[in-house]
Amino acid sequence: MALTKSNRRLRIKRRIRKVVTGTANRPRMSVFRSNKEIYAQLIDDKSGSTILSASSTEKAVSAGKGTKTEQAVLVGKLIAEKATKAGIASVSFDRNGYLYHGRVKAVAEGAREGGLNF
């Protein structure tokens, strides 16, 4: 079997998901990175539902145009702001098979700046 880039990421993702889970009190913060946009969502794995989400397509983020990394920081701050309004203080970070580098790291740092604890 040829180990393509996407297959490799999926294998890493499965390995991470064995360990990282989310509850209603401490949800899992999952990050998805496409070529143009970045998305983050807080997930309760016990009930299998998304609690809240933020992305670079929202007006609050896309209005402040900048590089993709700068937008990722804004997405992190936005999800942290939404989480504190919902009464969530700490999350489990799920990098979703991506390296903790670049835009994924920027989302995490933005969320930490916004007040979330990992």
N, C-alpha and C positions, 0 to 999 in steps of 0.2 A: 504494500500500500504506500503510495506516494504521500508524504506528509506535507500537504500544502500549508500555506500560511493560515488559512481559515480553519483547517483541521487541527493545527497545532493550538490555535487560540481556544477552540472548543474543548480540547483535551485539558488544557490548563484551567479553563472555566469550570469543568466538571470537578477537577481536583480541589479548586477553591470552594465550590459549593458544598462539598462534603463537610467542611468545617464551619463556614460562615452561614448563619441562619438569622432570621429576624423574628421578633415578637412584637406585640402591640406596644410594649414599653420601650423596647430597644429594637427598632426596625432595621432592616438591611438597606443600606444606601447603595443602589446599583447604578453604575455609570455605563452608558452606551455612547460610543464615539463613531460617528459616520464621517465621511470625507468633508462635509460642509458644516454639520451641526454637532452639538453635544447635548445629551439628555441625562438627567439624573432622576431617580425615583426612590421613594421610601416604601418598602414592601414588608408586609406582615406575612411571614411564611406559614404561620399557624392557621390563619384563615385563607391564605392564598390570595390576598388582595393588595392592591396598591393604595397606600394611604394618601400620598400626594406626590406631585412631580414638578419638575422645572426643566426648561430647555432653552437653548439659544434662539429658538423661533419665537419666544414670547416677546411682546413689545418692550417690556422693561429691559430686556437684554439686547435685543436687536437695535433698539434706538441708540444705545451707546456703542456705535460702531467702533471696531478695533480689530486687532488680530484675533485669530481663533483662540489663542491661549488667554487673551484678555477677556474674551467672552466666556471662556470656561470658568474663570475666577468669578465673574458676575453670576453665572449659573449656580456656583457653589454658595455664594452669598444669598442668592434668592431662595434656594432650597432651605438654607439655614433659617432664614427669616420666616418662611412658611412653617417650618417645623416648630419654631419657638411659639408661634401663634397657636399651633395645634397642641402645644404642651409637651413636645418631645425635646429632650435635652441631649440624649446620647444615641448613637447609631453604630451599627457594624458596617464597615466599609467593604464593598464588593467591587473590585476593580474589573470584574467581568472578563478575565482572561487577558486583559491588556497589561502592558508593563506600567509600573507606577512611575511614570515619567511624562513630561510634557503636559498635554491637556488633561489627562486623568489626574495627575498630581495637582494641577491648577484647580480643578474642581474640589479636591480634598482640602487644599489650603484655603480656598475661598469659604468653604463650609466651616472650617475651624475658625477663620476670622469672624464669621457670622455668629459664632457661639456654640456650634455643635461639638460634642466630645466623641472621639472615636475610641 
